[in-house]
Structures are given as C-alpha cells and as structure tokens.
C-alpha cells in the first residue's frame, strides 16, 4: 500500500495515529491501543519510500536527512496529518497523527460546559494542559473557531506545525508555522505584539522567553491561549514559575496571579464498550486562588478547586469518579488515571448514567 492507502484505511477504521517502523507491519493506534494494520513487515527501503512520500519534496527530505528528523503537517487522502519523520537504527520511521477533517464544535467534545466561557474572555491567559495525545489541539481549535464565528477580532496563531487550518468568518486569522514563517515561538510572539492581535495562540509554552512574552501579552490586553505538558492546574503554575531563576520567581508569580484566567487539564481514557472518553480538571481563578499563586502555595490550590464547584471548577479525581460512577470507565482505568492514588478505593462504579458527564465524542477520535 502507498501512504495514501494507509491513511485511508486508518481513517476508515477510526484510528488516531499510524506508525511505520522497519521490521514491523504498519500499525495504528485505535482507541488508545497500538494494533497491526495488516501486511508484511516493512523493509528499510519501504520505510525510506514512505518517508519520501510524506516529505513531498526533495528539499524537505534533504532537510530531514541532514538532521535525522523532521516535523511537519500535510493533507493526504483528504485528511490533515501531523507527521514526524525520524531515523532509528539507520532506517526511517514515521509517526503520523490523523487530525479531524473539520474543526469540531465545543459541544461535540464532551467538555465541561464552563469551557464555553473561555472563548468570551477579553484578555488574560488560558492554559490547556495534558500529556501528548490528550486532545489539547482539538480543544484549542474549537475555542478559536467559536471566537471566529461570533466576534470580529484578529486571531494570530504560532504553531509547530500548523494542524487545523481555519476558514476566516468574523475574524481575521493569521497562522504562523515555526521554522517556516518564524524562527521560534519566542521570536514569533515578540513580533505578534506589533501585529495588532486580539487573540494569540502559543502552541507550546516551554522556554523562559516565550512564557515571559506570553505573560506580558496577557497583561496588556490580549487573550492568550497556551499549552503546557502538565497534568493539573497546580502543576502548570509550578512548571511556568520554575522555568525562571529563583530571583525572578516571585515577580512571575505576581504576574501569573494577575493574568491567569483559567486552566483546563485533559486526559483521554479508554471507554468501556469502545472508543475513548475525556476527563477534565477545570480551574477558573478567583481571589483565593490568585492569592495562593502569589504566595507560592500551589499545593493548596486543589482545595480551592474542590470547594468552588459552583463556578464550574472540578478536580481531575472528581471528574474521574463521575466517569466511573456512570460506567464510562473501568475501575482499572480509574485507578490508573488518578492524581491521588489514595482515592482509588473511594469511588465505586458503575451506576446509572448521570447528565453532564463527558462522553466519547467523534471529535477526539483523531486529535
């Protein structure tokens, strides 16, 4: 099969990723598990041919050969894909993420209702966090597209690579790809402040300069969406602060306490009966949480989230307990996903399905 055929099959079967490795038959990730697609084990020559097909041009393939890896996006078999080519043991491998054919509505994703509010913020910082493959890109795309439909603003994105391509409606939209349109997240974000944006998406907030500029943008009247690879609201705050040297951390806590609007942490889990289900922790900031951020008392943030459910806040472990009680996930999945393992024997399931719980949604089958 050529690469188009492989992608078509994966798409038809509802897979999220394809893996091509020398010595193995093509495999894909289906409902979170790696499964064989069929066919004979791939030779080094076949892997190189697939890599060349994915690269699309001699220039792109030459750049990949020069450094041993390449990360880019493309459209193949009618679907947008995020591709990483890399050499291992002298042969080419590929990891291909299949993205949604369309940007889903927020209501399709099984997110807590309070997430709808994030698109209505006029300024500040909103963090979407979670491990790789947890659906962060899909959630961000749905949020930005909601703004695009309903408000007349300038949206500027910095992505590596560009995954979802937006069709401007009410908004002016500029999408910049790292390495092609701008040198780095930090460089693109510095330039963004001179490009009259209302909304800025920062694909990754990892280094000091990017985080510092994002905080400045959030303080100066922009709505900034960013991603962090952490598993909870408190961890996200600590990760941002810890990037800075000790003598600057108090200043960053102060900036973060004033600019942070909300944190959404996501997990995608195996759903009983097939598919996957989304579990979310939500933290909207209020006076108490801002004080804890400012004072460096992040371990106490969980208690504030737990006692402010009336505004839509929910701890991850509570969200998991709700999914267990509704029969959406197994006891084993629940125990493995808990942030506080001591809770493993507290919740019991399944019970009758409850309204308002995240359900398996087509929007997250391919992230």
N, C-alpha and C positions, 0 to 999 in steps of 0.2 A: 504493500500500500504506500502511496505517496503521502506527503504530510497533510494534504487536503482531505484525503480519505480518513486518516487517523483522527483528525479534528472533527470531521463529520460524524464518525462513529461515537466518539466521546460525547459530542453534543447530543446525539440522539439518545444515548444511554443516561444522560444527566450527570456526567462526570464533571469535576471541578478542575482537575489537573491531568496532564499527560507527562509521563516520564520515559525518556529514551536513554538507554544505557547499554553499552557494549556487553554482549554475553547474556542479555536478558531479552525476552519478548517484550514488546511495548506494553506498558502498564498505565493504568489511570487510577485516580482517586475518586471513589464512588461512596457517597455517604460517609466520608472521612477515612475510609479504609483503602489501601492500595490493592488493586486487583489486576489480573492479566487481561489484556485485550484480545489475546489470541495471536497466532502466528509463531514463526520460528525466532530463536534468539538472534539478536542483531549483531552483525559483524562491525568491525571498526570502519570499514568502507561505507556501510549503510548509514552508520551514525554520522559520518562526515557528510554524506549526501543530504541527510535530513538537516544537518546544521547549515549547509549551504543553501538549501531551500528556504529555511527560516530566515537566514540573514538577508536574502533577497537581492543582494548585490555583492560584487567582488570587493568593493570598498569596505562594506560593513563586515564581511567575513575576514578581510585582511586585518581590520582593527581588532577583531576578536582573537585572531591568531597571534597578534603581536603581544597581547596581554594575558591570553588564556581564558578570557571570559567576556561576555557582553550581555547587557540588559537592555531590552527594547520592547516596544509594542508594535503590533501589526494586526491587520484584518485578513483572516484566511477562512475559507469555506463559509464566508458570510458572518463570521463572529470575530469580535475583538479579542485579541490574545495578548497576554504579557509573557514575554519569553526571556529565559536566562539560558544562554549557552555557556558551557564551561568544559575545560579539558580535565580528564581524570585518568590516571594510569596511561597517558599517552593517546587516549581516544576522546572523541567528543561525546558529551552528554547534553541533554536538554530537559529543562523543566518548563512546561507550558501551562500557564493559568488561563482558563477559559472564562471570559467575562460575560456579563449579561448582554444580550443583544439590544436591550433598551435600558434606560435608567428607570428603576422601579420607583413607585410612589412610596413615601414613608409608611403609609398604611399597609403596604404589602409585606413589610419586612418583619412584622411581629414585634416591633419596638414598643417600649412603654409610651403611652400617649403623651407624656410630658416632653418627649423629644421633639414633638412638633413645635414647641416654643422656641427651640434653639434657632430656627430659621427667622424668627421675628426679632431677635436681638439686634440692636442698632450698633453696638460696639462691644469690645471686650474679647476675651479668649475662651474658646470652647475646645476642649480636648476630647478626641475619640481614641480610646486605647484598647489594647488587646494584643494577643500573640498573632504572628503571621497566619493568615487564613481565617481570621475571626470575623471578617465582614466589614472591616473599617472603611475600606474604599467604597463599598456599596452604600453604606450609611451616609458617608460624606457626599457622594454623588446625588443621593436622594434629597439631602438637605439643600445642596446648592441648586438643584433643579427646582425645588419648591420656591426658592428666592427668585430664580429665573422666571418662573411663571407668574409670580404675584407682585414683584416690585421692580421699579425702574432704577437699577443700580449698575455699577461696574464691578464685575467679578474677575479677579485675577488669580490663576492657579499656578503653583510651582510643583511639578510632579516628576517622578523618576521611576518609570517612564509615564507618559500620558496614558491613562487607561480608558476612562469614559470620555467620549467626545460629546460636548454639549451643543445643542442647537439653540442659538440665542432667541429668546422670546421677548420678555420685557427688558432684559438686561443686555448690556454689552459684556461679552466674555472673551478674555484672553487667556489661553492655556500655554504655558511655557514649560518646555521639557529640559531637565537638567542634562548638560552635556551637549545639547543641540542648540537650544535657544538661549541658554545662560550657563555660566561656568559652574555654579554651585547654588545650593539653597540660600546660603548667606548672601551671595552676590545678587541673586535674583530678588531676594527680599529687600535688600538695600535699595535696589533700583525701583522696586514696587512702590516705595514711599513717595516717589516722584512721578508716579504714573496715574494718580488720581483714582485709586481703587476705593470702593466701599467695603468690599468683602475680599479677603485674601485666604486662599487655601495653601498651607505649607505641608507638603507631602510627608516630610519627616522632620521632627524637631529633636536633633541629637547633639549638635555641637554648640559651644558657647555662643558664637556669633549669631547663629540662626535663632537661638532661643532669646538672646538679648534683643535682637531686632524685632522679633515677633511680639515680645512684651511691649516694646516701645510703640509698635503699630497699634496694639490693642489699647494702649493708654491714650493714644492720640486720635481716637475717634473712628478707628477701623474695627470691623468684625473679623476676627482671625480664627480660622479653623485649623487645628494641627493634630498630628498623630504622634503617639508615644507608645513604645512597645512595653507597656506595663500592664499589670493585672488588676489594679484597683485605683481608686481616686487618690488615696493617701500615697501609694507607691509612685504615682505620676508626679505629685508635688515634690516628693523627695528626689526623684530622678532629675527633675529640672533644676532644683536647688543644688544638688551635688555636682552638677557639671561645672559650677563656678568655684573659684578658690575660696577658702574659708573666710577671708577678709571681706568678701563681697556677698556672702550668702544672706546676711541679714537684710541687705538692700534688695536682693532678689525676692526674698520672702515678702517684703513690703510691697514691691511691685506686683507680685503674683496675687497677693491678698486683695489688691485693688482692682486688678484687671480680669482675674479668672471668673467666668460666669458659670461654667458647668463642666463636668467630666462625665463621659459615658464610657464605661468599660464593658467589653463584649466577650462572650465565649460562644462558639458554635459546637454543639454537642450531638452525639448520636441520638436520634429519636426512636423510641420504641415503636416498632412497626415499620421502620424505614425512614430515610430522609434525615434531616438534621433540624435541630431546634435551637433558637437563640436565647441565651441567658444574659441579662444586662444588670449592671450596677449603675445607678444614677446618683450624682451629687450636684445639686444646684447650690451655689454658695449663698450664705446669708451672713448676718453679723457675727454669729457664733463661730461659724467655720472660718470666716476671714480672720478672726482673732487667733484661732488655732494655727492657721497658716503663718500669720505674722510672728507668733511666739514660738514657732518651730515645734508645736505639739501635735504633729500629724498622727501619732498613734491614737489620739482621742477623737479623730475625725469620724471613725466608724460609729462611735456612739451618737454623734450628731446626726449622721445619716439615718441611723436606726430610729431616732426619735422625731424625725421630720418627714415621715411618710405622707403627711397631709399635703405637702407641696410636690409630691411625686418622687421623692428620694427613696432609694431602696438599696440595701446591701446585696452583694452578689450571692451570699449564702442564703439570704431570704428568697431571692429570685429562684435559686436552685431548689429550695424546699417547696416553693409553689409548683414548680415543674414536676417534682417528684410526686407531690400530693395529687396532681392532675393526671398522673400516669403518663406524662410526656417522656420522662427519662427513667432509666432503671436505677435501683439502689446502688449498683456498682458505679454507674456513670456519675450519680450524685456524689458519692463518697470521693471519687477521684477528682472531681471539679471543685470541691470545697476549698475556700481560703482558710477556714478554721476547721481542721480535721476533727476537733472535739465535738463538732456538731453532727458528725456522721450518724450517730445513733439516736439523734433527737427527732428528726423528721421521719415520717413513715409514709409510704405510698404503696399502690396508687389509691386515689379516692375519686369521687365524682369530679368531672371536669369543671373548672371554675372559669368564669368570664375574665377577660383581660389578660390572660396568660399568653406568653409568646408561643406561637405555633410554627410548625415547619412551613416555610414560605418559599415559593419558587425563586424569589429574588436572591436568596442566599445559596442556591444550589451551585451557582458559579459566581465567585466573588471577584 
